[in-house]
Amino acid sequence: MILNVAEMGFYDLFSISHIVTLIVFFTLCFVGIIYRNKIEPYKKAIKWILFITLLSCLIGFQIYLVLIDGWKPKYLPLQLCSFSAYFALYLFLKKDKNIFNILFFIGILPPILSMLTPDLVYKFPHFRFIRYYLQHSAIPLSVLYFILFEGYRVSKKAIWSTFIFLNILAVPIYMLNMVIDTNFFFLMSPALESKTLLNYFGNGIMYYVNIEIVAVISLYVTYLPMGILKKKERESLMKVEVEG
């Protein structure tokens, strides 16, 4: 039986289920980083678990909406995190450094922020709650997989190439929003169903100015761990060469 929101109750920010879900996600990230060498023999299984999870979340949500007769254009998988999932799925099947550059910047901070302040009104164990957190967890975990087990790295210049790409992509998305009355990428307004960080971005032109400013800051913040990782790898390589 498919439960509706009335049966499940409305979503409470930082409820027990919300906090537990976040703890599970960050624990998985921590375990992956700390026990990388011990986990590496199982990387093929991890790869396909993440692949199936992302694909199931994308397709399963559309099937669910059709089954409950609740499908609307606004549910098309065209949000930023949907594109992150597409890029991750592509990379699981085919290596592509340029695609990873984009995925790295849009597949870590945006999904994590979406989990912290979700555009969601459904409590656990509603299907939408589970699907939302599975998809948004699997995206940054996929990025982590590519870094730890596939050796992907990102250059600092990719910050601005990604920023330009996102602005170019936003143009047709904005036009589509205008035509079919949707809010993909939240380009028309902040989330309407729940309160997120976008609600503090102001109105009118300032909304877009703040989005651009925060986007640049977010890209630089996202790159920081990668910059530290690359620096440590260079230092380790130099140490080996000196000792050799």
N, C-alpha and C positions, 0 to 999 in steps of 0.2 A: 504494500500500500504506500502510495506517495503522500508524505506528510506535507501540509501547507504551513505557512508562517503562523497562522492563528494557533495551530496545534503545538508548534514548537516554541512560540514566544518570540519577542523581539530581541535583537542582538544587543548585548551589553559590552561596551568597550572595557577591556581588561577584566573581563569576568574570569572565573576559574578555567573554563574551557579555552578562552583566548590565551591566557597566560601559559597554560600547559602546552598548547600548540606551539607557542613561541619558544618555550624551553626545549621542546622536542626538536624543533628546527635548528636552533643554535647549537644544541648538543651534537646533532648530526654533522654540522659544519666543523665543530671543534674536534670530534672524533676523526673525521676525514683528514684534517690537517695534522693532528698529533700522531695518529697511527697510520699515516700514509703508506709506509713501507709494508706494514702487516696486511693492509687492505688491498694493496696492488694486485695480488694474485686473483682477486675477485672482481677486478675492474670491468671485465666483460659482462658479468652479471649485473653490476651496478649500472653500466651503460644502458642495457636493455630494460632494466627496471625504470630508469628515468625516462627513457624513450616511450615506453608503454604508458607510464603515468601521464606524461604530457599529452600524448595522442588521445588517451582515454578521456582526459579532462576536457579537451577541446571538442571532441566528437560527442562524448557522453552528455555534456551540457546542452548541446543542440537537440539531441534526441529527447532528453528530459523535457525540454521546453515544448517540443512538438507533442509529446505524450500527454502533457497537462493542458494542451491547447493554450499555451502562454507565450508562444514565440512572437517576437516583434523585431523590427529592424534594429532597434537599439541593442539587441542581443547578438548581433553579428560579431564574430571574433575579430574585431578591428581595434581593440585598445592596445596601448603600448606593450602591456604584458603579453598580449596575444602574439604580437610580432616577435617578442623575445622567445616565446615558445616555438614559433615557426623557425627562427634562426637556429635554435638549439636542436630541433628535430633534423634540420638540414645538416648540421655539423656532425650529428651522430652517424649520418650516412656518407658524408663527403667532407674531407678536410678543406678548409677555406679560411685563410688568415684574415682576409678583409671582412668576412662575415663575423668572425669571432671578435674583431675589433669593435664592431657595433654591439654584438651581444654582451660583451664585457661591460660596456657602459650602461646599457639599458636593462641588463639582466641581473643586476645585483641590487643597487639601491632602490630603484622603483618598486620591484616586488616586495622587498623588505619593508619599505614605507607603507606599501599597500596592506601588508600584514599587520603592521603596527596600528594604522588608522584605516581599517577596511571600508570599502564602499559596499556594505553588507548589512542586511537587516535580519538575517537568519541565524538562529542559535544552533549549536551542536545538539543532537546529531543530524540536523537537517542536511539533505543531499547538497544543497547549495553551499553550506558552510564547509562541508568536507571537500567538495570539489574546488572551492575557492582556495582553501589553504593547501591542498595537495598541489594544485597548479602553481601557486605563487611560491611554494617551497621548492618545488622541483626545478624551477628556472634558475635561481642562484646556486642550487646544488649541482645543476648541470654545468654552470660556469666553473664552479670549483672543480668538478670532474675534469673538464678540459685543461685546466691549469695544472692540476696535480698529476694526472695520468696521461694526458696527450701532449704536454709540454708547450701549450700555447702561451705566448707572452704578448704584451701590447706596448707599443711605443708611445711616448708622450704626445707626438704629433697627431695621434689618432683621436685625441680629445677634440680638436677642432674639426677634423674630418667627420667625426660622429655628430658634432653639433650642427654642421652644415647639412648632413644627411637628414637629420631629424626635422630641420626646418623645411627642407624640400619635401619630405614625406608629409609634413603637416598641411601643405597646400591642398593636395587632392582630398585629404581627410576632412579638412575644413569645408571644402566645397560639397563633399558628400553629406556632411552634417547639415548644411544649408538645404540640400535637396530633399533628404528623407527625414529631417527633423530629429537628428540624433546628437550625441555628445561624445563621440569618440575622441580619445586623447584629452578629454575634458577641455576642449578648445572653445566650447560655447559658454561654459559655466563650470563651477565646482560640482562635485557629486551632489545629486539631489536627494538620494535616499538616506545618506548618512553624512556626518560631519567629518571632513578630512582636512589635511594641511592646506589644501587649495582654498578652503573657506577663508583663509587669512590673507589671500593674495589681492584683495580689493575688487573693484569693479571696472568695467569699461577698458580703456587702453592700459590702465595700470595693471590690470589682471595679466595681460599679455607681456608687459614689461617685466613684471615680477616673475612670470614663468621663465622668460629668457634668462634673467639674472640667476635665478635658482638653478636653472639647467646647467649653466656654465659652472657655477659653484659645485654642483653635484658631480659633474664630470671630473673636475679636479680632485674632489674628495675621493671619488671612486678610484682614481688612478693612484692615490697615495700608497696603498698596500702593494700594488704592482711595482711601483717605483722602488719601494723598500726591498721587495723580493729580488728584483733585478740587480740592485746594488749588492745585496748579500751574495748572489750567485757570481757576480763579477769578482768580488773580494775572495770568494772561495776558489775560483778559477785561478786568480793571480797567486794565491797562497800555494796551490798545487804546483803551479809553474815554477815558483821560486824554490820550493822544496825539492822539485824534480831536478 
